Amino acid sequence: MEPTYFAPPPDKALEGWPDWSILIVDDEQGMLNFLVKTLAPRCHFVMSAGSAEEGAGWLRGHHVDLIILDISLPGKSGVVWLKELRESGFNGEVILITAFADLDTAIEALRAGASDFILKPFRVPQILNAVKHCVERSRLRRENFVLRRAVASAPGQGHALVGQSPAMQGLRESIDRVAPVHSTVLLQGESGTGKELVARELHARSPRASGPFVPLNCAAVSPELIESELFGHARGAFTGATRARDGLFHYAQGGTLFLDEIADLPLPIQATLLRAIEDLKIRPVGSEQLMPVNLRIMAATNRRLADEVAAGRFRKDLYFRLQVVDLTLPPLREHKEDIPALIAHFMDQLAPSLGVAPLRISEAEMDFLRQYDWPGNVRELRNLIERSLILGTLNVSALYPGEAPRQSASTDPRPTDLHALEKQHILSVLDSVQGDKTRAAQLLGVSRRTLERRVAEWGRG
């Protein structure tokens, strides 16, 4: 029996069914016709074959998400072939069907790696429900992977697009325009400006919001492994590849793949990524199969990607492909008027999780924070607030490690140099506890001896 395939007309695809490729293997022509007629209008691609050998021919050249496999086949049985598939690294779903079965057969099928087991004859709703269960199992596996990855890498640096400055209002307007479209997005800006936060906001407000958001820091993966991380690999593709593994393109199906630090992507992988974006197909390392993908790509970098192109470190064609929509995030020094709102947000966000009360920041301290240029941007401000909450005092000395702070040109008589600000804060804490040096030292995070020495220097015994 010659293997055949059927691709459904686009207008007949049913809502809720995925872009799945299904292989049906059965030596009974009537059953093949029935299953093809049932599934072809609902799925991306349906292939049929009359034996395990013919089915294996399809697998060598095509990506398959689900196999519907008869147990009783000429030559190699369905259960034997299923065991071989699992040993070779096939990770797709498999539904076994048979007209003759007992409990032992069912147990053997499930142990071999079957996702479901159906007795012939069956009706249309039975096979459709079995396929839907497989779709749900696959979706849950991807979501669990994405959730574990998100929990493991959660930076906790979000600032929720806080602020009413013109810069932040302009950014929010850009997000309103860009979120609903499917185009690739390039986010550029200094480290700590919140590029991943904006990417998550774009995803959450897009038509793909119900799908996964899968981030990858390209600078954190070795060049030798980045291709496998993105596209997956077949068993035996390289030393140590003892089993097949899906890549992040697979796990981001139906959602968004966010590639942070895209400028660190090696040039050979840039070419592979470009093909994947343009063709919407990927090929796992060491595999002959092309796998269709349906996702949105967002990329981010803290470098000017145009400069990287000019220097020959980034492909021009990939740059233009990523730059369909280009958003540049402003550094904090360009919207310092948002600092009070950001501090209030971080206090509300961090104090409960740390089990401490929010700090009161004086106007003089706020003026001091406005003078600073924040090279680490919003991330640096958040870290300062978290550290200060832990210590019980605004830890401004951390902003100028090993050097004196810059002086303001302002004629404002309020204290703005570091030592005067420190004195004001320590004395205000001491006054708030009615001169109790032990309690004040605890609140300030210093020893009582240190506090007494500093107070003595200021003539307060």
N, C-alpha and C positions, 0 to 999 in steps of 0.2 A: 504494500500500500504506500503510495507516494504521499509524503507530508504536504499539507496545504496550509494556507493562512488566510485570515479574513480581517480586514481593518474596517471598523464601523464608520458609517457616514457621520461627520461631525454633528449634524443637526439631530442625530438620533441618540447621542450619548445622554444618559440619564443623570439628573442631578444627584450628587452624593456618591457617585461611583468614581473611583480614582482612575488616573491614567496608567492602568496596570496592563501588563502583557501576560497572557495566560496560555499555557501549553496544555493541550488535552491529549492524552495517550490512551488509546483503547483500540482493540482489534475488531470491535463490532461497529460496522459502518453506521448502523441505525443510531447507536448511542452517540457516536461522533457527531452525526448530523443534528441530533437533538441538542447536545451541549453547545455546539457552534451556533445554532439558531437562537438559543437562549442567551448566550453570553456576548456574541459579536456586537449586537446593538448597544451594549452597555459598557464595554471596555475599550481600552486603547488599541489592543492588538490581540488577536486570538489565532493560535497555531494549532494544528492537529497532526497527529502521527499515529501509526498503527502498531508500533513496537517500541521497546526501550531503545533499541539501536537508532531508530529514526528520530526519536525524541532527543537523544544525545546529540544528533546532528544539528538540531535546532539550537540546543544550548551552547554549542561551540561558537555560534555566530550571532546569537541574540540574547539580550537581557530578558529574563523571565522572572516575574514576581510570584506566580502561582502555577503549580502543576496539578492538574486533575488526572489521577493515575489509576488505571485499572490494575487490580492485583494479578489476575490471570491473563498473561500475555504470551504470545508465541516466543520461544527462546527464553530470555531472561525475565523472571517474574517481576511484578511491580515492587514487591517488598525488597527483593535483592537489589534492584536498581536504586531504590530509595536509600538503602544503607550505603551504597557506593556514592550516591550524590552527597549525602551528609559527610562522609569521610573525605570527599574531595573539596569540601568547603561550601557547598550550595546552602545559602541561608534563607532562600525563599520559602513560601508556604506550600504545603503539599496536602491535597485531599485525596485519600484512597477510596476507591469505589469497588464493589464486588457483588456478585450475585450469590456467592457461596461463602458464608462466614460463620465462625463460631467465636466463642469468647477468647480462645487461644490465639486465633488469627487477629482479632482486634487488638489484643495486648501486644502481639508481635509487631503489628503495624505502628502502634503508638511508640513502642520502644525504638523502632527504626527511625522515628522522627516525623511521623505524620502529624499534621495539624488537626485533621478531622478524618472521620471514617463513616462512609455512607453505604447503606445496603441498596442494591438494585431490586426492583424498579423504584425510582423516586420521581417525585413531581417537581415542577419548576420552582415552587416556593422553597423546597428543601435545599436544592443546590444553590439558589440565590442566598438563602440564609447562611449556608456554609461559607460561601465566598465572602459575604459581609462580615462574618466572624473572623475570617482570615485578615480582611482589611483592618478590622478593629485591633486584632492582635499586633499587626505590624505597626499600626499607628501608636499603640501604647508602648511598644518597644522603643520607638523613636522618641516619644515624649519622655519616657523614663531616662533615656540616655541624655537628652537635652537638659532635663531637670537636674540630673546628677552633675552634669558639666557646669550648669549655672550655679549650683550650690557650691561646687568646689572652687569656682573661679570668681565668685561674687566679690567685687571690690568694695562695695558699700560706699561708693564715692558719689552717689547721685545727688544732684542739687535741684532736681525737679524744675529746671528752667525758671528759677526764681529771679525776680527783678523786673522793674518797670522802666529801665533805661531805654533810650532809642535803640541801642544795639540789641537788647533782648527782645524788644517788641518786633524789630525787623526779623530776628531769627524765628520767632513764633509765626510771623506771617509767611515766611518761607516754608516752614513745616506744614502750614495749612495748605499751601499750594502743591507741595511735593508728595505728601503722604498718600493721596488717593491714586497716584499713577504707578505704573509697573516698571518704570525706567530704573536703570542702575543709578546709584547715588555715590558721589565722592565727597567725603567730609574732610576738610583740611583745617588745621588749627594747631596751636601749640599744645604740648602735653598738659593735661589737667584742665582743659577747657570744656570737657564733657562730650566728646565725640560719640562715645558708645551710648551715652544717655540719649543724645539726639537720635541716633540710629534706632534705639529701642522705642522712642516716641514715634518715629516715622512708621515703624512696624506695627505698633499698637493701634495706630489710626489708619492703617491701610486695609485693603480688602483681604490681605493675608493674615490679619490679626489672629485668627483662630489657629493658624499654623505655628510651627516652632520658630524661635529666634535663636540661631546658632552662631555664637561668636568664636573667632579664632584670632589669636595674636600671632601674626606671621613671624615676628621677631623671636618668639618663645619656642619655636620648633626648629630643630636642626635642619639644614638644607637637604640632608639625605633622607629625611622622613616626611618632609612637607607634602610631597606628591601623594604619598600613601595616606597622610592625614586628610587631605582634601578629597581624594578620589577613591580611596580604599585600595585593597590589593587582593590578589588571588593567593591561594595556598601555594607555597613554594616560590613566590615571586622574587624573594631575596632571602638571604641567610636570616633565620629566625622567624620567617613567616610560616609558622607551623599550621596556621589555619587562615581561612579567608576572613577578611575584615571589611566592613562597610566604612566609607569615608563620610566626611561632614556634608558633602553634597547630598548624599543619601538621607542623612538625618534632617536636613533642612527642607526636604520635599514639602511643597505646599506653603512654605514660609519664607524666611529671610536668612541668608548667609552673610554674616558681617565679618569682613576681613580687615582687622585692625593692623596698623603698621604695614600697610601694603607695599611701601617702598622697600621693605626688607625681603620681599619675595625674590628668590633667585631668578635670573633671566630665563633659564630653560623652563621653569615652571610658569613664568609669565606667559610664554607662548602656549602652553597647555591650557592655562586658565582662559586665555583669549578664545581658543577654539571651543572650550566648554560653554562660554557665555554666548558665543555666536551661534553654535549648533544646538545648544540646549541638550547636549549629550556628553557623557563622560565615559572614559574607559579605565577601569581599575588597573593598577599596576600589575603587569604579568597576565592580564586577561585579554581575550580576543573579543569580548562582548562590549557592545556599546549600550549604555544605560540612559534612557531619556530622563531628563530632570525638569522640574517645574518649580522654580524658586526665583526670588529677587536677590540680586547682589548689591550689597552696600560695602564700600571700602573707606578706610580712613588712614590718614598719615599726618605726622607732625612736621613733615618737611614740605617744601614747595615741590610738588611733583613735576611741574614744568622744568624746574632746575635739574631734577634727577634725569629727565629725558634729555636735556641739553648736555648733561655730563655722560650720557651713554649708559646710565645705570638702570634706566627704566624704558620699556618699549613704548614708542610713540603711539603705535596702534592700540595698545592696551590702555594707555592714558586717555586717548580720545573715546574709547569704548566705555570706560568707567565714568568719564566726565560728562555724561549725558545731562546729569544734574549735578552742579558743583556748589556746595555750601561751605563757606568759611566761617568758623566760630571765632568770636572776638576774644582776645585775652582779657583777663580781669582788669588790667591797668587801663583799659579803654572804657570800662563801665564801673568805675569805683563807687558810683552812687548806689549801686546794688549791694554793697558790702553789708550795710545794716540788715537788709532783708535776708541776705544769705546767712549771716550770723544767727539771726532769730530762727531761721529754718533749721540750721544745724543744731542749735540748742534744743529745739523741740524734738528733733530726730534722735539725738545722741544721749541726752541726759536720762531719759527713761531707761534706755538699754544699758546704761552704765550704772544706774541706780543712784544717781546724784541729782542735786538741785541745779537748775540753770544758773549760770553766773550773771551777775549784774556788771555790765560794762559801762564805764563812765563816758561822758562826752569827750573828755580829754583822751581817754584810751581809744575811742572810736576815731578821733582825729589822727591819732598816731597810726592806726591801721590804714587810714585813707592815704597817708603819705607813702606807704610802702608800695613798691612796684609789683609785687607778687609774681616772681618768675615762675613759680609752680602753679599759678593760676588758682582756680576754685578748689582744686584738690589740696593745695597748700593751705588755703584758708580753712578748709574742713579739718585737716590734720591738726592745725593750730588749736581750733576749738575743742577737738576731742582731747588733745593733750592737756589743755587748760582745765577742762572739766575733771580730768583724772587728778590733776595736781591741786585743784581748788583755787587757782589763781590764773589770770591771763598771762600766759607764758610768752611775753613778747620778746624776751631775750633769744628765743629759738629762731627768730627771724633774722638775727644778725650774729650768727655763731662766729666768735673770734674777732669781731670788729665792732666799732662804735656805730650807732645808727646815724643816718644822714640827718642833717639839721633842716628844718623847714625855714623858708624865707618869710613865713608869715610873722606879722607883728602881734599875733594873738598872745596875750600874757599867760594863757594857760600852759602848763608844763607840756613840752613836746619832746624833750630829749629822753633817752631811755632811763637814765638814773633818776631824773625828777619824776618820771611816770611811775617807776618802781616804788619810789618813796611814797608817792601819793597813794598808791594802791595798798601798800603794806600798812600804812598808818590808818587808812580807812577801814581795813579789815580789823585792825587792833581796836579801833574805836567801836566797831560794830559788836564786839564781844566784851565791851566795858573793860578793856585793858588786860584781859586774861591771855597772857603770853602763850601758855600751853595750848589753849584752844586756837588762838590765832596761828601758831606754828603748824597745827594740824591742818587748818584750812588752807594755809599757804603751801603746804607740802615741803616744809623745811624743818630743821631741828630747832628746838627752843634756843640752844646756844647761838645758832646762826642769827636767829631773830633778835636776840638780846644784843648781839654785837652790832647789828645794823641799826637798831633803835638807839643805842648809845652813841653811835656816830652822828646821829641827828639831834642829840641833846635831849632825847626822851628816855629817862631812866625807868 
